[in-house]
Amino acid sequence: MTNFHDFVKTYDVRGLVGSQLTDQVVECFGAAFADELELAGKKVAVGHDMRDSSPGFAAAFSAGATKRGASVVMVGLCSTDMNYFASGSMDMPSAMFTASHNPASYNGIKFSRAGARGISLDSGLAAIRDRAEAYLEAGITPAETAGGIEDHDVMPGYVDYLLELVPLNQVRPLKIVVDAANGMGGLTVPAVLGKLIPLEIVPLYFELDGSFPNHEANPLDAKNLVDLQQKVLEVGADLGLAFDGDADRCFAIDEKGQAVTPSALAAIVSKREIQRVQDLGEQHPTVLHNLLTSRFVAETISASGANPVRTKVGHSLIKDKMAETEAVFGGEHSAHYYFREFWGADNGMLAAMHLISELGNSTLSMSEISASYTPYFASGEINSKVTDATAATKRVELALEEAASENFDGITLSFEKGGVWWWCNIRESNTEPLLRLNVESNSLEIMESVTARALAAIAGS
């Protein structure tokens, strides 16, 4: 018996191919999506990544959707942000088949409403799940009029649109190593950056291969950056870029082989986007940052004359907040970057282009720019396996009792005295028996001390 609750997550569908996700299950999702969004007689865009199962799943989903009267615009092989471009530019709902950075045995579906608006459990995904489960049990009843399927190549429009948002033809010559991890960056990077004369792109793992033969397509895990770091040093590159499997997240490495934190990148892009809209006459724009980004991100936003708004962690939640606040930009600690000019959706390529423009229009090196946006000391996210997350969190609160406590996406503890400050966030994972810890301070010694005290409390020692 297939239990849809096991693989329909908070923001998307993510499951094992063959046991959880089959052609029949995916076809039911197509029919359910068409019904829930009332797509009979209307169009839906469908795209997929390079995983072996993805083309078949896209076809199965399309069969289910057309049975219920929707017409499918088949975008074909694409990155997730290309799929958002299709949804936004053509103003139609979309489905993207990808499991992002998950291993090859997984696949999934990211759903959007028209205009690339996110769909989560609270905003339609639970209803789609329940309809799909019912169709699997009872079968799909064909609509009176079936929909059709047409192919559409969005790549030319996608490339032109991004280069219109961030022109790169005037930057100084740069050598950039890009690690696509055999994911969709191998398709999008040559298309967007490959023909720009000032840029020399040194490719790493551009061959599309859903088995990920070289390393996992998750740039947030340090072990997956080693090849990129070595290549940057080997060829004397100015910058290194790493994309995840569906190329919607981007991570950067400086010319010394050191990581540019997602918070630093968020601060850089915040400043650039604020300046851009201010030049167009917009006063005090809003910029979002989730609660785990560096304190310096909010400080940069305020210093640039904009309004920083702190959000909880989460993809669809931030997309909703982007629309609600009309924010010009949003940055997450997980290397997701959201743009108002991109329908409020996240786009790793656009973030990378901003970074290239910042570096290419500066006399400073990437490490010098990065250092100026990284004045504080952070632990990074540390995950601990726990059996009772609530009890472990309480122990941390007791161990750090000198701090003020705030219940906002987990528990955030903060302390400031004599010019020294620190904050610490403890969050329970939505999907695993893990407690996630993040600590930051303007003192390295204090950051390390607070981190050690929190970890000891989590462990119960």
Secondary structure, DSSP 8 states (H G I E B T S, - for coil): ---GGGTB-SSSEEEEBTTTB-HHHHHHHHHHHHHHTT-TTSEEEEEE-SSTTHHHHHHHHHHHHHHTT-EEEEEEE--HHHHHHHHHHTT--EEEE--TTS-TTEEEEEEEEGGGEE--GGGTHHHHHHHHHHHHHH-----SS---EEE---HHHHHHHHHHHS--TTS--EEEEEE-TTSTHHHHHHHHHTT-TTEEEEEES-S--TT-SSS-S-TTSGGGGHHHHHHHHHHT-SEEEEE-TTS--EEEE-TTS-EE-HHHHHHHHHHHHHHHHHHTT--S-EEEEETTS-HHHHHHHHHTT-EEEEE-S-HHHHHHHHHHHT-SEEE-TTS-EEEGGGTT-B-HHHHHHHHHHHHHT-SS-HHHHHHHT--SEE---EEEE-S-HHHHHHHHHHHTTTSEEEESSSEEEEEEETTEEEEEEEEE-SSSSEEEEEEEES-HHHHHHHHHHHHHHHHT-
